[in-house]
Amino acid sequence: MDNNILKIIFRVVAVLLSLGALFFQLINFVFGTMVKNVSDMQDDYWYYGTELIPHLFTIIIIIWFVVFQIRKIINMK
């Protein structure tokens, strides 16, 4: 098997796995936001420190990774 084909296959698998992780993080972000709107027992610092900021950073990293891998696949011609 050609080395470039193997690299493309691994990059496509990485993109598919990261899209699954992105979906999971978006669902957790939405549910975390809903919990904050329903429950007033948590203070704002606890919410932003445990729910909002980590999920947003993870979503940004996953989006960057997907874009990076797709650009590498396109440039591998």
C-alpha positions in Angstrom: 0.0 0.0 0.0 1.3 3.4 -0.9 2.5 5.6 2.0 0.4 8.6 0.9 -2.8 6.5 0.8 -2.1 5.2 4.3 -1.6 8.7 5.6 -4.8 9.8 3.9 -6.7 6.9 5.5 -5.4 7.7 9.0 -6.2 11.4 8.5 -9.8 10.6 7.4 -10.2 8.4 10.5 -8.8 11.1 12.7 -11.3 13.6 11.2 -14.2 11.3 11.7 -13.2 10.6 15.4 -12.7 14.3 16.1 -16.1 15.1 14.6 -17.6 12.6 17.0 -15.8 14.2 19.9 -17.0 17.7 18.7 -20.6 16.4 18.7 -20.1 15.0 22.2 -18.6 18.3 23.5 -21.4 20.4 21.9 -24.0 18.2 23.5 -22.3 18.5 26.9 -22.0 22.3 26.4 -25.7 22.6 25.7 -26.8 20.4 28.6 -24.4 22.3 30.9 -26.0 25.6 29.8 -29.5 24.1 30.4 -28.5 23.0 33.9 -27.2 26.5 34.7 -30.5 28.1 33.5 -32.6 25.6 35.5 -30.6 25.5 38.7 -29.7 28.6 40.7 -27.9 26.6 43.3 -24.6 26.9 41.5 -22.8 30.2 41.7 -21.4 31.8 38.5 -17.7 31.1 39.3 -18.3 27.4 39.7 -20.3 27.3 36.5 -17.8 29.1 34.4 -14.9 27.3 35.9 -16.3 23.8 35.5 -18.7 23.9 32.6 -18.4 26.8 30.2 -14.6 27.4 29.8 -13.4 23.8 29.5 -16.0 22.9 27.0 -15.4 26.0 24.9 -11.6 25.4 24.9 -12.1 21.8 23.9 -14.5 22.7 21.1 -12.0 25.3 19.8 -9.2 22.7 19.8 -11.3 20.1 18.1 -12.4 22.5 15.4 -8.8 23.6 14.8 -7.7 19.9 14.6 -10.4 19.1 12.0 -9.5 22.1 9.9 -5.8 21.3 10.1 -6.3 17.7 9.1 -8.6 18.6 6.2 -6.1 21.1 4.9 -3.3 18.5 5.1 -5.5 16.0 3.2 -6.1 18.6 0.5 -2.5 19.6 0.2 -1.2 16.0 0.0 -1.7 15.7 -3.8 
